[in-house]
């Protein structure tokens, strides 16, 4: 099974479990655009790279995750 096939199977299984548990699935396709609107400035530690939250979000099916551990993020105050 290829990684793409495994990912699709996992996503389908997750959706099936959610439906069986009578949970409403939310379409997250547009979610990455939400933090881009606010463009909160932050820095990654210890790298010191300046970036925005939208660049550190990965979306896979019904899962949203950060590509950098939360402990490494420092938000800049305005």
BADREN-440239 format. One record per residue: residue number from 1; x, y, z of N, C-alpha, C, O, CB in turn. Coordinates in pm, whole numbers. Glycine has a CB too. Example, Ala and Ser with C-alpha at 12.3 -4.5 7.8 and 13.67 -1.06 7.14 Angstrom:
2
<rec n="1" n_c1="1319" n_c2="-569" n_c3="780" ca_c1="1230" ca_c2="-450" ca_c3="780" c_c1="1320" c_c2="-330" c_c3="780" o_c1="1424" o_c2="-332" o_c3="846" cb_c1="1131" cb_c2="-447" cb_c3="905"/>
<rec n="2" n_c1="1285" n_c2="-225" n_c3="708" ca_c1="1367" ca_c2="-106" ca_c3="714" c_c1="1290" c_c2="3" c_c3="787" o_c1="1341" o_c2="114" o_c3="804" cb_c1="1408" cb_c2="-60" cb_c3="572"/>
***
This chain:
78
<rec n="1" n_c1="85" n_c2="-117" n_c3="0" ca_c1="0" ca_c2="0" ca_c3="0" c_c1="90" c_c2="124" c_c3="0" o_c1="181" o_c2="135" o_c3="82" cb_c1="-97" cb_c2="-1" cb_c3="123"/>
<rec n="2" n_c1="65" n_c2="217" n_c3="-91" ca_c1="145" ca_c2="338" ca_c3="-98" c_c1="104" c_c2="434" c_c3="13" o_c1="-5" o_c2="420" o_c3="68" cb_c1="130" cb_c2="406" cb_c3="-237"/>
<rec n="3" n_c1="190" n_c2="532" n_c3="47" ca_c1="153" ca_c2="630" ca_c3="150" c_c1="24" c_c2="705" c_c3="116" o_c1="-56" o_c2="733" o_c3="205" cb_c1="265" cb_c2="729" cb_c3="171"/>
<rec n="4" n_c1="4" n_c2="738" n_c3="-11" ca_c1="-118" ca_c2="810" ca_c3="-51" c_c1="-241" c_c2="722" c_c3="-32" o_c1="-344" o_c2="770" o_c3="15" cb_c1="-108" cb_c2="855" cb_c3="-198"/>
<rec n="5" n_c1="-231" n_c2="594" n_c3="-66" ca_c1="-342" ca_c2="502" ca_c3="-48" c_c1="-371" c_c2="482" c_c3="100" o_c1="-487" o_c2="478" o_c3="141" cb_c1="-311" cb_c2="367" cb_c3="-115"/>
<rec n="6" n_c1="-266" n_c2="469" n_c3="180" ca_c1="-283" ca_c2="452" ca_c3="324" c_c1="-348" c_c2="575" c_c3="385" o_c1="-434" o_c2="563" o_c3="472" cb_c1="-148" cb_c2="424" cb_c3="392"/>
<rec n="7" n_c1="-308" n_c2="693" n_c3="340" ca_c1="-364" ca_c2="818" ca_c3="390" c_c1="-512" c_c2="828" c_c3="355" o_c1="-593" o_c2="868" o_c3="438" cb_c1="-289" cb_c2="937" cb_c3="333"/>
<rec n="8" n_c1="-547" n_c2="792" n_c3="232" ca_c1="-687" ca_c2="796" ca_c3="189" c_c1="-771" c_c2="696" c_c3="268" o_c1="-884" o_c2="726" o_c3="306" cb_c1="-698" cb_c2="765" cb_c3="38"/>
<rec n="9" n_c1="-715" n_c2="579" n_c3="294" ca_c1="-787" ca_c2="478" ca_c3="371" c_c1="-807" c_c2="525" c_c3="514" o_c1="-914" o_c2="505" o_c3="572" cb_c1="-712" cb_c2="343" cb_c3="369"/>
<rec n="10" n_c1="-705" n_c2="586" n_c3="572" ca_c1="-715" ca_c2="638" ca_c3="708" c_c1="-819" c_c2="748" c_c3="715" o_c1="-900" o_c2="752" o_c3="808" cb_c1="-580" cb_c2="689" cb_c3="757"/>
<rec n="11" n_c1="-817" n_c2="839" n_c3="617" ca_c1="-914" ca_c2="948" ca_c3="613" c_c1="-1057" c_c2="894" c_c3="601" o_c1="-1147" o_c2="942" o_c3="669" cb_c1="-882" cb_c2="1042" cb_c3="496"/>
<rec n="12" n_c1="-1077" n_c2="797" n_c3="515" ca_c1="-1209" ca_c2="737" ca_c3="498" c_c1="-1254" c_c2="668" c_c3="626" o_c1="-1371" o_c2="677" o_c3="663" cb_c1="-1207" cb_c2="638" cb_c3="382"/>
<rec n="13" n_c1="-1164" n_c2="600" n_c3="693" ca_c1="-1198" ca_c2="532" ca_c3="819" c_c1="-1234" c_c2="633" c_c3="926" o_c1="-1327" o_c2="610" o_c3="1004" cb_c1="-1080" cb_c2="445" cb_c3="866"/>
<rec n="14" n_c1="-1163" n_c2="745" n_c3="931" ca_c1="-1192" ca_c2="851" ca_c3="1028" c_c1="-1330" c_c2="909" c_c3="1003" o_c1="-1408" o_c2="928" o_c3="1097" cb_c1="-1086" cb_c2="963" cb_c3="1021"/>
<rec n="15" n_c1="-1361" n_c2="937" n_c3="878" ca_c1="-1493" ca_c2="991" ca_c3="845" c_c1="-1603" c_c2="891" c_c3="880" o_c1="-1708" o_c2="929" o_c3="930" cb_c1="-1500" cb_c2="1028" cb_c3="696"/>
<rec n="16" n_c1="-1579" n_c2="763" n_c3="854" ca_c1="-1678" ca_c2="661" ca_c3="885" c_c1="-1703" c_c2="654" c_c3="1035" o_c1="-1817" o_c2="646" o_c3="1079" cb_c1="-1633" cb_c2="524" cb_c3="832"/>
<rec n="17" n_c1="-1594" n_c2="656" n_c3="1115" ca_c1="-1609" ca_c2="652" ca_c3="1261" c_c1="-1686" c_c2="774" c_c3="1311" o_c1="-1769" o_c2="762" o_c3="1401" cb_c1="-1471" cb_c2="645" cb_c3="1330"/>
<rec n="18" n_c1="-1659" n_c2="891" n_c3="1253" ca_c1="-1728" ca_c2="1014" ca_c3="1294" c_c1="-1877" c_c2="1004" c_c3="1264" o_c1="-1960" o_c2="1043" o_c3="1346" cb_c1="-1667" cb_c2="1136" cb_c3="1224"/>
<rec n="19" n_c1="-1910" n_c2="953" n_c3="1147" ca_c1="-2050" ca_c2="939" ca_c3="1112" c_c1="-2119" c_c2="836" c_c3="1200" o_c1="-2234" o_c2="855" o_c3="1240" cb_c1="-2064" cb_c2="899" cb_c3="966"/>
<rec n="20" n_c1="-2050" n_c2="728" n_c3="1230" ca_c1="-2107" ca_c2="626" ca_c3="1317" c_c1="-2129" c_c2="679" c_c3="1458" o_c1="-2222" o_c2="637" o_c3="1526" cb_c1="-2016" cb_c2="503" cb_c3="1322"/>
<rec n="21" n_c1="-2045" n_c2="770" n_c3="1502" ca_c1="-2058" ca_c2="829" ca_c3="1635" c_c1="-2155" c_c2="946" c_c3="1633" o_c1="-2169" o_c2="1017" o_c3="1732" cb_c1="-1920" cb_c2="873" cb_c3="1687"/>
<rec n="22" n_c1="-2222" n_c2="968" n_c3="1520" ca_c1="-2320" ca_c2="1075" ca_c3="1504" c_c1="-2256" c_c2="1213" c_c3="1524" o_c1="-2316" o_c2="1301" o_c3="1585" cb_c1="-2435" cb_c2="1057" cb_c3="1602"/>
<rec n="23" n_c1="-2136" n_c2="1231" n_c3="1473" ca_c1="-2068" ca_c2="1359" ca_c3="1479" c_c1="-2081" c_c2="1427" c_c3="1344" o_c1="-2086" o_c2="1362" o_c3="1240" cb_c1="-1919" cb_c2="1342" cb_c3="1518"/>
<rec n="24" n_c1="-2088" n_c2="1557" n_c3="1347" ca_c1="-2095" ca_c2="1634" ca_c3="1224" c_c1="-1953" c_c2="1665" c_c3="1178" o_c1="-1874" o_c2="1722" o_c3="1253" cb_c1="-2177" cb_c2="1763" cb_c3="1243"/>
<rec n="25" n_c1="-1921" n_c2="1629" n_c3="1055" ca_c1="-1791" ca_c2="1662" ca_c3="999" c_c1="-1796" c_c2="1803" c_c3="941" o_c1="-1894" o_c2="1842" o_c3="878" cb_c1="-1748" cb_c2="1559" cb_c3="891"/>
<rec n="26" n_c1="-1690" n_c2="1877" n_c3="962" ca_c1="-1681" ca_c2="2013" ca_c3="912" c_c1="-1583" c_c2="2014" c_c3="795" o_c1="-1476" o_c2="1954" o_c3="802" cb_c1="-1636" cb_c2="2112" cb_c3="1023"/>
<rec n="27" n_c1="-1621" n_c2="2081" n_c3="689" ca_c1="-1532" ca_c2="2092" ca_c3="573" c_c1="-1419" c_c2="2188" c_c3="608" o_c1="-1442" o_c2="2307" o_c3="628" cb_c1="-1610" cb_c2="2141" cb_c3="445"/>
<rec n="28" n_c1="-1297" n_c2="2137" n_c3="616" ca_c1="-1182" ca_c2="2216" ca_c3="658" c_c1="-1098" c_c2="2268" c_c3="540" o_c1="-989" o_c2="2322" o_c3="562" cb_c1="-1095" cb_c2="2135" cb_c3="749"/>
<rec n="29" n_c1="-1146" n_c2="2253" n_c3="420" ca_c1="-1069" ca_c2="2291" ca_c3="302" c_c1="-1024" c_c2="2437" c_c3="309" o_c1="-912" o_c2="2470" o_c3="270" cb_c1="-1151" cb_c2="2266" cb_c3="174"/>
<rec n="30" n_c1="-1110" n_c2="2525" n_c3="357" ca_c1="-1078" ca_c2="2668" ca_c3="362" c_c1="-1010" c_c2="2709" c_c3="493" o_c1="-975" o_c2="2826" o_c3="509" cb_c1="-1204" cb_c2="2748" cb_c3="343"/>
<rec n="31" n_c1="-991" n_c2="2616" n_c3="585" ca_c1="-933" ca_c2="2651" ca_c3="716" c_c1="-797" c_c2="2722" c_c3="706" o_c1="-777" o_c2="2820" o_c3="777" cb_c1="-918" cb_c2="2527" cb_c3="799"/>
<rec n="32" n_c1="-704" n_c2="2677" n_c3="623" ca_c1="-573" ca_c2="2746" ca_c3="618" c_c1="-584" c_c2="2894" c_c3="582" o_c1="-493" o_c2="2971" o_c3="615" cb_c1="-484" cb_c2="2677" cb_c3="517"/>
<rec n="33" n_c1="-691" n_c2="2935" n_c3="517" ca_c1="-708" ca_c2="3077" ca_c3="483" c_c1="-742" c_c2="3160" c_c3="606" o_c1="-713" o_c2="3280" o_c3="609" cb_c1="-817" cb_c2="3093" cb_c3="376"/>
<rec n="34" n_c1="-803" n_c2="3100" n_c3="708" ca_c1="-844" ca_c2="3174" ca_c3="828" c_c1="-727" c_c2="3240" c_c3="899" o_c1="-731" o_c2="3361" o_c3="920" cb_c1="-916" cb_c2="3080" cb_c3="924"/>
<rec n="35" n_c1="-621" n_c2="3167" n_c3="938" ca_c1="-509" ca_c2="3236" ca_c3="1003" c_c1="-433" c_c2="3330" c_c3="910" o_c1="-366" o_c2="3422" o_c3="956" cb_c1="-413" cb_c2="3134" cb_c3="1060"/>
<rec n="36" n_c1="-443" n_c2="3308" n_c3="779" ca_c1="-376" ca_c2="3397" ca_c3="684" c_c1="-437" c_c2="3536" c_c3="686" o_c1="-368" o_c2="3635" o_c3="662" cb_c1="-382" cb_c2="3339" cb_c3="542"/>
<rec n="37" n_c1="-567" n_c2="3544" n_c3="716" ca_c1="-635" ca_c2="3674" ca_c3="721" c_c1="-578" c_c2="3759" c_c3="833" o_c1="-559" o_c2="3880" o_c3="816" cb_c1="-787" cb_c2="3654" cb_c3="741"/>
<rec n="38" n_c1="-550" n_c2="3698" n_c3="947" ca_c1="-500" ca_c2="3772" ca_c3="1063" c_c1="-349" c_c2="3788" c_c3="1061" o_c1="-298" o_c2="3883" o_c3="1119" cb_c1="-542" cb_c2="3702" cb_c3="1191"/>
<rec n="39" n_c1="-279" n_c2="3700" n_c3="997" ca_c1="-133" ca_c2="3707" ca_c3="977" c_c1="-57" c_c2="3744" c_c3="1104" o_c1="27" o_c2="3834" o_c3="1103" cb_c1="-101" cb_c2="3807" cb_c3="869"/>
<rec n="40" n_c1="-87" n_c2="3674" n_c3="1214" ca_c1="-14" ca_c2="3697" ca_c3="1338" c_c1="134" c_c2="3667" c_c3="1319" o_c1="170" o_c2="3558" o_c3="1274" cb_c1="-72" cb_c2="3611" cb_c3="1453"/>
<rec n="41" n_c1="219" n_c2="3761" n_c3="1352" ca_c1="363" ca_c2="3742" ca_c3="1339" c_c1="414" c_c2="3657" c_c3="1454" o_c1="372" o_c2="3674" o_c3="1569" cb_c1="436" cb_c2="3878" cb_c3="1335"/>
<rec n="42" n_c1="504" n_c2="3566" n_c3="1424" ca_c1="564" ca_c2="3484" ca_c3="1528" c_c1="706" c_c2="3447" c_c3="1488" o_c1="748" o_c2="3466" o_c3="1374" cb_c1="481" cb_c2="3358" cb_c3="1554"/>
<rec n="43" n_c1="777" n_c2="3394" n_c3="1585" ca_c1="915" ca_c2="3349" ca_c3="1564" c_c1="926" c_c2="3205" c_c3="1609" o_c1="860" o_c2="3164" o_c3="1705" cb_c1="1016" cb_c2="3439" cb_c3="1641"/>
<rec n="44" n_c1="1008" n_c2="3129" n_c3="1541" ca_c1="1035" ca_c2="2993" ca_c3="1585" c_c1="1165" c_c2="2993" c_c3="1665" o_c1="1263" o_c2="3059" o_c3="1629" cb_c1="1044" cb_c2="2895" cb_c3="1463"/>
<rec n="45" n_c1="1164" n_c2="2919" n_c3="1773" ca_c1="1281" ca_c2="2910" ca_c3="1861" c_c1="1341" c_c2="2771" c_c3="1846" o_c1="1264" o_c2="2676" o_c3="1840" cb_c1="1242" cb_c2="2938" cb_c3="2011"/>
<rec n="46" n_c1="1466" n_c2="2753" n_c3="1839" ca_c1="1575" ca_c2="2849" ca_c3="1854" c_c1="1618" c_c2="2913" c_c3="1722" o_c1="1711" o_c2="2993" o_c3="1720" cb_c1="1693" cb_c2="2783" cb_c3="1919"/>
<rec n="47" n_c1="1552" n_c2="2878" n_c3="1612" ca_c1="1594" ca_c2="2927" ca_c3="1480" c_c1="1586" c_c2="3079" c_c3="1467" o_c1="1671" o_c2="3140" o_c3="1402" cb_c1="1508" cb_c2="2863" cb_c3="1373"/>
<rec n="48" n_c1="1485" n_c2="3139" n_c3="1529" ca_c1="1465" ca_c2="3283" ca_c3="1518" c_c1="1401" c_c2="3324" c_c3="1388" o_c1="1403" o_c2="3442" o_c3="1352" cb_c1="1596" cb_c2="3353" cb_c3="1533"/>
<rec n="49" n_c1="1344" n_c2="3228" n_c3="1315" ca_c1="1279" ca_c2="3259" ca_c3="1187" c_c1="1149" c_c2="3334" c_c3="1211" o_c1="1066" o_c2="3289" o_c3="1291" cb_c1="1253" cb_c2="3130" cb_c3="1105"/>
<rec n="50" n_c1="1129" n_c2="3447" n_c3="1143" ca_c1="1004" ca_c2="3521" ca_c3="1150" c_c1="909" c_c2="3463" c_c3="1046" o_c1="948" o_c2="3440" o_c3="931" cb_c1="1027" cb_c2="3676" cb_c3="1126"/>
<rec n="51" n_c1="785" n_c2="3439" n_c3="1086" ca_c1="687" ca_c2="3381" ca_c3="995" c_c1="547" c_c2="3414" c_c3="1044" o_c1="531" o_c2="3493" o_c3="1138" cb_c1="705" cb_c2="3227" cb_c3="981"/>
<rec n="52" n_c1="447" n_c2="3356" n_c3="982" ca_c1="308" ca_c2="3370" ca_c3="1026" c_c1="249" c_c2="3231" c_c3="1047" o_c1="298" o_c2="3132" o_c3="992" cb_c1="225" cb_c2="3450" cb_c3="921"/>
<rec n="53" n_c1="145" n_c2="3225" n_c3="1127" ca_c1="86" ca_c2="3097" ca_c3="1165" c_c1="40" c_c2="3015" c_c3="1044" o_c1="54" o_c2="2893" o_c3="1044" cb_c1="-32" cb_c2="3120" cb_c3="1258"/>
<rec n="54" n_c1="-15" n_c2="3081" n_c3="943" ca_c1="-67" ca_c2="3008" ca_c3="827" c_c1="40" c_c2="2928" c_c3="754" o_c1="8" o_c2="2831" o_c3="685" cb_c1="-131" cb_c2="3104" cb_c3="731"/>
<rec n="55" n_c1="167" n_c2="2966" n_c3="768" ca_c1="274" ca_c2="2893" ca_c3="700" c_c1="314" c_c2="2767" c_c3="776" o_c1="390" o_c2="2684" o_c3="725" cb_c1="395" cb_c2="2982" cb_c3="682"/>
<rec n="56" n_c1="263" n_c2="2752" n_c3="898" ca_c1="301" ca_c2="2638" ca_c3="982" c_c1="187" c_c2="2539" c_c3="1003" o_c1="195" o_c2="2452" o_c3="1090" cb_c1="349" cb_c2="2688" cb_c3="1116"/>
<rec n="57" n_c1="82" n_c2="2551" n_c3="924" ca_c1="-35" ca_c2="2464" ca_c3="937" c_c1="-37" c_c2="2363" c_c3="822" o_c1="-14" o_c2="2398" o_c3="706" cb_c1="-166" cb_c2="2547" cb_c3="939"/>
<rec n="58" n_c1="-64" n_c2="2239" n_c3="857" ca_c1="-78" ca_c2="2132" ca_c3="758" c_c1="-217" c_c2="2071" c_c3="775" o_c1="-258" o_c2="2038" o_c3="886" cb_c1="35" cb_c2="2022" cb_c3="775"/>
<rec n="59" n_c1="-289" n_c2="2056" n_c3="666" ca_c1="-423" ca_c2="2001" ca_c3="667" c_c1="-423" c_c2="1868" c_c3="595" o_c1="-374" o_c2="1856" o_c3="483" cb_c1="-524" cb_c2="2098" cb_c3="601"/>
<rec n="60" n_c1="-479" n_c2="1766" n_c3="661" ca_c1="-490" ca_c2="1633" ca_c3="602" c_c1="-626" c_c2="1575" c_c3="641" o_c1="-644" o_c2="1528" o_c3="753" cb_c1="-373" cb_c2="1540" cb_c3="649"/>
<rec n="61" n_c1="-720" n_c2="1579" n_c3="547" ca_c1="-854" ca_c2="1530" ca_c3="578" c_c1="-919" c_c2="1613" c_c3="686" o_c1="-937" o_c2="1733" o_c3="670" cb_c1="-851" cb_c2="1384" cb_c3="619"/>
<rec n="62" n_c1="-953" n_c2="1550" n_c3="797" ca_c1="-1015" ca_c2="1618" ca_c3="911" c_c1="-913" c_c2="1654" c_c3="1019" o_c1="-951" o_c2="1686" o_c3="1131" cb_c1="-1125" cb_c2="1531" cb_c3="971"/>
<rec n="63" n_c1="-785" n_c2="1649" n_c3="985" ca_c1="-681" ca_c2="1676" ca_c3="1083" c_c1="-605" c_c2="1803" c_c3="1046" o_c1="-556" o_c2="1817" o_c3="934" cb_c1="-584" cb_c2="1557" cb_c3="1094"/>
<rec n="64" n_c1="-597" n_c2="1894" n_c3="1142" ca_c1="-517" ca_c2="2015" ca_c3="1126" c_c1="-404" c_c2="2003" c_c3="1227" o_c1="-427" o_c2="1976" o_c3="1345" cb_c1="-602" cb_c2="2148" cb_c3="1148"/>
<rec n="65" n_c1="-280" n_c2="2021" n_c3="1180" ca_c1="-168" ca_c2="2012" ca_c3="1273" c_c1="-65" c_c2="2118" c_c3="1241" o_c1="-57" o_c2="2169" o_c3="1129" cb_c1="-104" cb_c2="1871" cb_c3="1268"/>
<rec n="66" n_c1="14" n_c2="2150" n_c3="1342" ca_c1="126" ca_c2="2242" ca_c3="1325" c_c1="246" c_c2="2164" c_c3="1274" o_c1="267" o_c2="2050" o_c3="1314" cb_c1="161" cb_c2="2316" cb_c3="1457"/>
<rec n="67" n_c1="323" n_c2="2224" n_c3="1187" ca_c1="443" ca_c2="2158" ca_c3="1135" c_c1="563" c_c2="2179" c_c3="1226" o_c1="668" o_c2="2118" o_c3="1207" cb_c1="475" cb_c2="2209" cb_c3="995"/>
<rec n="68" n_c1="547" n_c2="2266" n_c3="1325" ca_c1="651" ca_c2="2295" ca_c3="1424" c_c1="588" c_c2="2274" c_c3="1561" o_c1="474" o_c2="2314" o_c3="1582" cb_c1="708" cb_c2="2443" cb_c3="1407"/>
<rec n="69" n_c1="659" n_c2="2212" n_c3="1655" ca_c1="601" ca_c2="2194" ca_c3="1789" c_c1="560" c_c2="2327" c_c3="1852" o_c1="633" o_c2="2426" o_c3="1840" cb_c1="701" cb_c2="2122" cb_c3="1880"/>
<rec n="70" n_c1="447" n_c2="2330" n_c3="1917" ca_c1="393" ca_c2="2450" ca_c3="1980" c_c1="494" c_c2="2516" c_c3="2073" o_c1="499" o_c2="2639" o_c3="2083" cb_c1="266" cb_c2="2416" cb_c3="2057"/>
<rec n="71" n_c1="574" n_c2="2436" n_c3="2139" ca_c1="672" ca_c2="2488" ca_c3="2234" c_c1="778" c_c2="2574" c_c3="2167" o_c1="849" o_c2="2648" o_c3="2235" cb_c1="738" cb_c2="2374" cb_c3="2307"/>
<rec n="72" n_c1="790" n_c2="2566" n_c3="2035" ca_c1="891" ca_c2="2642" ca_c3="1962" c_c1="837" c_c2="2772" c_c3="1902" o_c1="908" o_c2="2840" o_c3="1828" cb_c1="948" cb_c2="2557" cb_c3="1852"/>
<rec n="73" n_c1="711" n_c2="2807" n_c3="1932" ca_c1="651" ca_c2="2926" ca_c3="1876" c_c1="644" c_c2="3039" c_c3="1978" o_c1="602" o_c2="3018" o_c3="2092" cb_c1="513" cb_c2="2895" cb_c3="1822"/>
<rec n="74" n_c1="685" n_c2="3158" n_c3="1937" ca_c1="674" ca_c2="3278" ca_c3="2020" c_c1="602" c_c2="3383" c_c3="1935" o_c1="653" o_c2="3426" o_c3="1832" cb_c1="817" cb_c2="3329" cb_c3="2068"/>
<rec n="75" n_c1="483" n_c2="3422" n_c3="1980" ca_c1="405" ca_c2="3522" ca_c3="1907" c_c1="454" c_c2="3662" c_c3="1942" o_c1="484" o_c2="3691" o_c3="2058" cb_c1="255" cb_c2="3508" cb_c3="1939"/>
<rec n="76" n_c1="462" n_c2="3748" n_c3="1842" ca_c1="504" ca_c2="3887" ca_c3="1861" c_c1="382" c_c2="3970" c_c3="1898" o_c1="276" o_c2="3957" o_c3="1837" cb_c1="573" cb_c2="3943" cb_c3="1733"/>
<rec n="77" n_c1="396" n_c2="4055" n_c3="1998" ca_c1="287" ca_c2="4147" ca_c3="2035" c_c1="284" c_c2="4264" c_c3="1940" o_c1="386" o_c2="4309" o_c3="1889" cb_c1="302" cb_c2="4196" cb_c3="2181"/>
<rec n="78" n_c1="164" n_c2="4313" n_c3="1919" ca_c1="151" ca_c2="4431" ca_c3="1832" c_c1="148" c_c2="4556" c_c3="1914" o_c1="137" o_c2="4666" o_c3="1860" cb_c1="24" cb_c2="4423" cb_c3="1746"/>
***
